[in-house]
Each structure stands twice: as structure tokens, then as C-alpha cells.
């Protein structure tokens, strides 16, 4: 079955960097568009970044543009989110996501906390 497993979160000071990873299994990873979302308690889940399957085209939320980079390694079935110049407002649980005609699939999330 489809499984997504995020890692790489943690506590970082403002201005710092983190790289999140999401390892996928149970489907043909290279054929799927992948996304990173984030969500804080009592807030709606926000789409952060998207990377398409074939061309690897990317798109970002305005709030992270120029600071975050999404990438993928199809040989490792892994999608990454490189985050620079982190701000306290980036503090959230970050989720990896994909979907097909049958369902949407989410990982368990990884906590990112930006604080001094």
C-alpha cells in the first residue's frame, strides 16, 4: 500500500535551515506529482510546494518563495524540501502528500519549530 514517511524536522533558530525528506513506497513514485503541506494547530492545512512527475516543474506558496526548494530523487523514491531563512511563522507540522483517482495519501508529518 502507499506509504509516505517524512523526516528531518526539528528545532532551529530564526534564519537557520532544515531539509525535510519524504520516502515513498507502494506506488510508482516517478509517475506522481508530490507536494509538501504544513499545518499548525487550529489552522487549515497550507500547500507549501509542488513538484510534478515528469518534468519536475515546481511551484511554491508566496510565503515561502525564494526560501524553500522542493526537489525529488526518483531513484531513491524521495522528495525533499530544503528550507532556508526560516522564520518563526514557518513553525508547523510538515506533511508529504500525493494522490490518485482513488485516494489522497499523507505521511505522519514532521514537526518544524523555529525559535530562539
Backbone as JSON Lines, residues from 0, in Angstrom:
{"i":0,"aa":"X","n":[0.84,-1.18,0.0],"ca":[0.0,0.0,0.0],"c":[0.88,1.24,0.0]}
{"i":1,"aa":"X","n":[0.27,2.38,-0.33],"ca":[1.01,3.63,-0.4],"c":[1.45,4.04,1.01]}
{"i":2,"aa":"X","n":[2.73,4.36,1.14],"ca":[3.25,4.86,2.4],"c":[4.17,6.04,2.13]}
{"i":3,"aa":"X","n":[4.04,7.05,2.95],"ca":[4.89,8.23,2.89],"c":[5.46,8.46,4.29]}
{"i":4,"aa":"X","n":[6.77,8.63,4.37],"ca":[7.41,8.77,5.67],"c":[8.32,9.99,5.67]}
{"i":5,"aa":"X","n":[7.91,11.02,6.41],"ca":[8.68,12.25,6.49],"c":[9.73,12.15,7.61]}
{"i":6,"aa":"X","n":[10.79,12.92,7.44],"ca":[11.82,13.06,8.47],"c":[12.56,14.37,8.24]}
{"i":7,"aa":"X","n":[13.37,14.74,9.23],"ca":[14.21,15.91,9.07],"c":[13.77,17.14,9.83]}
{"i":8,"aa":"X","n":[12.61,17.07,10.46],"ca":[12.16,18.21,11.25],"c":[12.98,18.39,12.51]}
{"i":9,"aa":"X","n":[12.73,19.49,13.19],"ca":[13.45,19.75,14.43],"c":[13.31,21.19,14.86]}
{"i":10,"aa":"X","n":[14.14,21.56,15.82],"ca":[14.17,22.92,16.35],"c":[15.33,23.67,15.7]}
{"i":11,"aa":"X","n":[15.05,24.84,15.17],"ca":[16.08,25.64,14.51],"c":[15.86,27.1,14.86]}
{"i":12,"aa":"X","n":[16.95,27.85,14.91],"ca":[16.84,29.28,15.21],"c":[16.37,30.05,13.99]}
{"i":13,"aa":"X","n":[15.75,31.19,14.2],"ca":[15.38,32.03,13.06],"c":[16.59,32.32,12.17]}
{"i":14,"aa":"X","n":[16.37,32.23,10.86],"ca":[17.46,32.4,9.91],"c":[18.17,31.11,9.56]}
{"i":15,"aa":"X","n":[17.85,30.05,10.25],"ca":[18.5,28.77,10.02],"c":[17.89,27.99,8.87]}
{"i":16,"aa":"X","n":[18.41,26.78,8.68],"ca":[17.99,25.93,7.57],"c":[17.68,24.52,8.06]}
{"i":17,"aa":"X","n":[16.8,23.87,7.33],"ca":[16.49,22.46,7.55],"c":[16.19,21.83,6.19]}
{"i":18,"aa":"X","n":[16.42,20.53,6.08],"ca":[16.0,19.79,4.91],"c":[15.1,18.65,5.35]}
{"i":19,"aa":"X","n":[13.88,18.68,4.83],"ca":[12.93,17.6,5.09],"c":[13.02,16.57,3.98]}
{"i":20,"aa":"X","n":[12.79,15.32,4.34],"ca":[12.77,14.23,3.38],"c":[11.46,13.46,3.52]}
{"i":21,"aa":"X","n":[11.0,12.92,2.42],"ca":[9.82,12.05,2.43],"c":[10.12,10.85,1.55]}
{"i":22,"aa":"X","n":[10.19,9.69,2.17],"ca":[10.44,8.46,1.43],"c":[9.11,7.79,1.12]}
{"i":23,"aa":"X","n":[8.9,7.47,-0.14],"ca":[7.64,6.9,-0.61],"c":[7.8,5.43,-0.95]}
{"i":24,"aa":"X","n":[6.72,4.69,-0.79],"ca":[6.71,3.28,-1.17],"c":[5.29,2.86,-1.51]}
{"i":25,"aa":"X","n":[5.18,1.77,-2.25],"ca":[3.87,1.21,-2.57],"c":[3.25,1.73,-3.84]}
{"i":26,"aa":"X","n":[3.99,2.56,-4.59],"ca":[3.48,3.05,-5.86],"c":[4.67,3.47,-6.72]}
{"i":27,"aa":"X","n":[4.37,3.75,-7.98],"ca":[5.42,4.16,-8.92],"c":[5.72,5.64,-8.7]}
{"i":28,"aa":"X","n":[6.66,5.89,-7.83],"ca":[6.95,7.25,-7.36],"c":[7.19,8.22,-8.51]}
{"i":29,"aa":"X","n":[7.94,7.81,-9.48],"ca":[8.33,8.73,-10.55],"c":[7.15,9.23,-11.36]}
{"i":30,"aa":"X","n":[6.02,8.55,-11.28],"ca":[4.85,8.91,-12.08],"c":[3.91,9.87,-11.36]}
{"i":31,"aa":"X","n":[4.23,10.23,-10.15],"ca":[3.31,11.01,-9.33],"c":[3.85,12.4,-9.0]}
{"i":32,"aa":"X","n":[2.97,13.38,-9.11],"ca":[3.25,14.7,-8.55],"c":[3.27,14.59,-7.03]}
{"i":33,"aa":"X","n":[4.24,15.28,-6.42],"ca":[4.38,15.26,-4.97],"c":[4.24,16.67,-4.4]}
{"i":34,"aa":"X","n":[3.72,16.74,-3.2],"ca":[3.51,18.04,-2.56],"c":[3.94,18.02,-1.11]}
{"i":35,"aa":"X","n":[4.33,19.17,-0.62],"ca":[4.53,19.4,0.8],"c":[3.45,20.37,1.27]}
{"i":36,"aa":"X","n":[2.81,20.01,2.37],"ca":[1.85,20.87,3.05],"c":[2.39,21.14,4.46]}
{"i":37,"aa":"X","n":[1.79,22.13,5.1],"ca":[2.08,22.35,6.52],"c":[0.8,22.76,7.23]}
{"i":38,"aa":"X","n":[0.79,22.5,8.53],"ca":[-0.41,22.8,9.31],"c":[-0.03,23.08,10.75]}
{"i":39,"aa":"X","n":[-0.57,24.15,11.28],"ca":[-0.45,24.46,12.69],"c":[-1.76,24.11,13.38]}
{"i":40,"aa":"X","n":[-1.74,23.9,14.7],"ca":[-2.98,23.59,15.42],"c":[-4.05,24.65,15.17]}
{"i":41,"aa":"X","n":[-5.26,24.2,14.94],"ca":[-6.41,25.08,14.74],"c":[-6.3,25.93,13.47]}
{"i":42,"aa":"X","n":[-5.46,25.52,12.56],"ca":[-5.35,26.22,11.27],"c":[-5.56,25.25,10.13]}
{"i":43,"aa":"X","n":[-5.93,25.77,8.98],"ca":[-6.1,24.92,7.8],"c":[-4.74,24.49,7.27]}
{"i":44,"aa":"X","n":[-4.73,23.31,6.66],"ca":[-3.5,22.83,6.05],"c":[-3.18,23.7,4.84]}
{"i":45,"aa":"X","n":[-1.92,24.11,4.73],"ca":[-1.47,25.03,3.68],"c":[-0.56,24.3,2.7]}
{"i":46,"aa":"X","n":[-0.83,24.46,1.42],"ca":[0.06,23.9,0.39],"c":[1.32,24.75,0.33]}
{"i":47,"aa":"X","n":[2.46,24.12,0.49],"ca":[3.74,24.83,0.52],"c":[4.46,24.74,-0.82]}
{"i":48,"aa":"X","n":[4.56,23.54,-1.37],"ca":[5.34,23.36,-2.59],"c":[4.87,22.12,-3.33]}
{"i":49,"aa":"X","n":[5.02,22.17,-4.67],"ca":[4.62,21.08,-5.55],"c":[5.74,20.8,-6.53]}
{"i":50,"aa":"X","n":[5.94,19.52,-6.84],"ca":[6.86,19.13,-7.91],"c":[6.18,18.09,-8.77]}
{"i":51,"aa":"X","n":[6.16,18.31,-10.08],"ca":[5.48,17.39,-10.97],"c":[6.31,16.15,-11.23]}
{"i":52,"aa":"X","n":[5.66,15.17,-11.84],"ca":[6.3,13.87,-12.01],"c":[7.34,13.87,-13.12]}
{"i":53,"aa":"X","n":[6.9,14.19,-14.32],"ca":[7.78,14.01,-15.47],"c":[8.83,15.13,-15.58]}
{"i":54,"aa":"X","n":[8.36,16.33,-15.74],"ca":[9.28,17.45,-15.98],"c":[9.91,17.98,-14.71]}
{"i":55,"aa":"X","n":[9.34,17.63,-13.58],"ca":[9.87,18.15,-12.32],"c":[9.63,19.63,-12.16]}
{"i":56,"aa":"X","n":[8.57,20.13,-12.76],"ca":[8.24,21.54,-12.59],"c":[7.82,21.79,-11.14]}
{"i":57,"aa":"X","n":[8.13,22.97,-10.66],"ca":[7.88,23.28,-9.26],"c":[7.0,24.52,-9.11]}
{"i":58,"aa":"X","n":[6.33,24.59,-7.98],"ca":[5.51,25.75,-7.64],"c":[5.53,25.91,-6.13]}
{"i":59,"aa":"X","n":[5.41,27.16,-5.68],"ca":[5.54,27.46,-4.25],"c":[4.48,28.43,-3.78]}
{"i":60,"aa":"X","n":[4.14,28.31,-2.5],"ca":[3.31,29.34,-1.87],"c":[4.11,30.64,-1.81]}
{"i":61,"aa":"X","n":[3.41,31.75,-1.91],"ca":[4.08,33.04,-1.87],"c":[4.88,33.22,-0.57]}
{"i":62,"aa":"X","n":[4.39,32.63,0.5],"ca":[5.02,32.8,1.8],"c":[6.39,32.14,1.9]}
{"i":63,"aa":"X","n":[6.7,31.22,0.99],"ca":[7.99,30.51,1.07],"c":[8.84,30.72,-0.18]}
{"i":64,"aa":"X","n":[8.31,31.39,-1.17],"ca":[9.01,31.56,-2.43],"c":[10.35,32.25,-2.2]}
{"i":65,"aa":"X","n":[11.4,31.69,-2.79],"ca":[12.73,32.25,-2.63],"c":[13.48,31.73,-1.42]}
{"i":66,"aa":"X","n":[12.77,31.04,-0.54],"ca":[13.42,30.49,0.68],"c":[13.4,28.96,0.7]}
{"i":67,"aa":"X","n":[12.36,28.35,0.13],"ca":[12.21,26.9,0.14],"c":[12.42,26.36,-1.28]}
{"i":68,"aa":"X","n":[12.97,25.15,-1.36],"ca":[13.15,24.48,-2.64],"c":[12.69,23.03,-2.52]}
{"i":69,"aa":"X","n":[11.77,22.64,-3.4],"ca":[11.33,21.25,-3.44],"c":[12.1,20.54,-4.55]}
{"i":70,"aa":"X","n":[12.49,19.29,-4.28],"ca":[13.19,18.51,-5.28],"c":[12.84,17.04,-5.08]}
{"i":71,"aa":"X","n":[13.24,16.22,-6.04],"ca":[12.94,14.8,-5.93],"c":[14.09,13.98,-6.49]}
{"i":72,"aa":"X","n":[14.24,12.79,-5.94],"ca":[15.2,11.81,-6.43],"c":[14.41,10.55,-6.72]}
{"i":73,"aa":"X","n":[14.07,10.34,-7.98],"ca":[13.22,9.2,-8.34],"c":[13.91,7.87,-8.1]}
{"i":74,"aa":"X","n":[15.22,7.86,-8.15],"ca":[15.96,6.61,-7.89],"c":[15.84,6.2,-6.42]}
{"i":75,"aa":"X","n":[15.62,7.18,-5.55],"ca":[15.52,6.91,-4.11],"c":[14.08,7.0,-3.61]}
{"i":76,"aa":"X","n":[13.14,7.23,-4.53],"ca":[11.72,7.39,-4.14],"c":[11.56,8.42,-3.03]}
{"i":77,"aa":"X","n":[12.25,9.52,-3.19],"ca":[12.29,10.52,-2.13],"c":[12.04,11.92,-2.67]}
{"i":78,"aa":"X","n":[11.25,12.68,-1.95],"ca":[11.04,14.09,-2.24],"c":[11.59,14.89,-1.05]}
{"i":79,"aa":"X","n":[12.2,16.01,-1.37],"ca":[12.86,16.83,-0.35],"c":[12.22,18.22,-0.29]}
{"i":80,"aa":"X","n":[12.37,18.86,0.85],"ca":[12.03,20.27,0.98],"c":[13.19,20.94,1.72]}
{"i":81,"aa":"X","n":[13.99,21.68,0.97],"ca":[15.09,22.43,1.56],"c":[14.56,23.79,1.98]}
{"i":82,"aa":"X","n":[14.76,24.11,3.24],"ca":[14.21,25.34,3.8],"c":[15.35,26.21,4.33]}
{"i":83,"aa":"X","n":[15.42,27.43,3.83],"ca":[16.42,28.41,4.28],"c":[15.71,29.62,4.86]}
{"i":84,"aa":"X","n":[16.5,30.44,5.57],"ca":[15.98,31.7,6.13],"c":[14.68,31.47,6.88]}
{"i":85,"aa":"X","n":[14.68,30.47,7.71],"ca":[13.46,30.1,8.42],"c":[13.02,31.19,9.38]}
{"i":86,"aa":"X","n":[11.71,31.33,9.49],"ca":[11.08,32.34,10.34],"c":[10.21,31.65,11.38]}
{"i":87,"aa":"X","n":[9.94,32.31,12.48],"ca":[9.05,31.7,13.49],"c":[7.7,31.29,12.91]}
{"i":88,"aa":"X","n":[7.21,32.04,11.92],"ca":[5.92,31.7,11.32],"c":[5.98,30.45,10.44]}
{"i":89,"aa":"X","n":[7.16,29.91,10.21],"ca":[7.28,28.64,9.5],"c":[7.07,27.45,10.43]}
{"i":90,"aa":"X","n":[6.92,27.71,11.72],"ca":[6.69,26.64,12.68],"c":[5.37,25.95,12.39]}
{"i":91,"aa":"X","n":[5.44,24.64,12.09],"ca":[4.26,23.87,11.7],"c":[4.66,22.4,11.7]}
{"i":92,"aa":"X","n":[3.66,21.56,11.53],"ca":[3.91,20.18,11.15],"c":[3.86,20.12,9.63]}
{"i":93,"aa":"X","n":[4.9,19.53,9.04],"ca":[5.02,19.46,7.58],"c":[4.67,18.05,7.11]}
{"i":94,"aa":"X","n":[3.82,17.98,6.07],"ca":[3.32,16.72,5.57],"c":[3.67,16.55,4.09]}
{"i":95,"aa":"X","n":[4.01,15.34,3.76],"ca":[4.21,14.93,2.38],"c":[2.87,14.41,1.85]}
{"i":96,"aa":"X","n":[2.58,14.65,0.57],"ca":[1.27,14.28,0.03],"c":[1.38,13.87,-1.43]}
{"i":97,"aa":"X","n":[0.56,12.91,-1.81],"ca":[0.3,12.62,-3.2],"c":[-1.11,12.1,-3.32]}
{"i":98,"aa":"X","n":[-1.55,11.86,-4.55],"ca":[-2.92,11.41,-4.76],"c":[-3.04,10.69,-6.1]}
{"i":99,"aa":"X","n":[-4.13,9.92,-6.22],"ca":[-4.52,9.35,-7.49],"c":[-6.03,9.39,-7.57]}
{"i":100,"aa":"X","n":[-6.59,8.71,-8.55],"ca":[-8.05,8.77,-8.73],"c":[-8.8,8.1,-7.59]}
{"i":101,"aa":"X","n":[-8.1,7.26,-6.83],"ca":[-8.78,6.53,-5.75],"c":[-8.73,7.25,-4.42]}
{"i":102,"aa":"X","n":[-7.64,7.93,-4.12],"ca":[-7.48,8.46,-2.77],"c":[-6.38,9.51,-2.71]}
{"i":103,"aa":"X","n":[-6.34,10.18,-1.56],"ca":[-5.23,11.06,-1.23],"c":[-4.4,10.36,-0.15]}
{"i":104,"aa":"X","n":[-3.08,10.61,-0.2],"ca":[-2.18,9.91,0.7],"c":[-1.3,10.92,1.43]}
{"i":105,"aa":"X","n":[-1.17,10.71,2.74],"ca":[-0.41,11.63,3.59],"c":[0.58,10.84,4.44]}
{"i":106,"aa":"X","n":[1.7,11.48,4.74],"ca":[2.59,10.93,5.74],"c":[2.13,11.3,7.13]}
{"i":107,"aa":"X","n":[2.93,10.92,8.12],"ca":[2.56,11.19,9.51],"c":[2.94,12.59,9.95]}
{"i":108,"aa":"X","n":[3.76,13.25,9.15],"ca":[4.17,14.62,9.45],"c":[5.46,14.7,10.24]}
{"i":109,"aa":"X","n":[6.16,15.8,10.09],"ca":[7.37,16.06,10.86],"c":[7.3,17.49,11.38]}
{"i":110,"aa":"X","n":[7.6,17.67,12.68],"ca":[7.46,18.97,13.32],"c":[8.67,19.84,13.02]}
{"i":111,"aa":"X","n":[8.41,21.05,12.58],"ca":[9.45,22.07,12.42],"c":[9.13,23.21,13.38]}
{"i":112,"aa":"X","n":[10.09,23.54,14.23],"ca":[9.92,24.63,15.18],"c":[11.05,25.63,14.99]}
{"i":113,"aa":"X","n":[10.67,26.87,14.71],"ca":[11.65,27.93,14.51],"c":[11.53,28.89,15.7]}
{"i":114,"aa":"X","n":[12.56,28.88,16.52],"ca":[12.52,29.67,17.75],"c":[13.92,29.92,18.26]}
{"i":115,"aa":"X","n":[14.1,31.06,18.88],"ca":[15.38,31.36,19.51],"c":[15.37,30.96,20.98]}
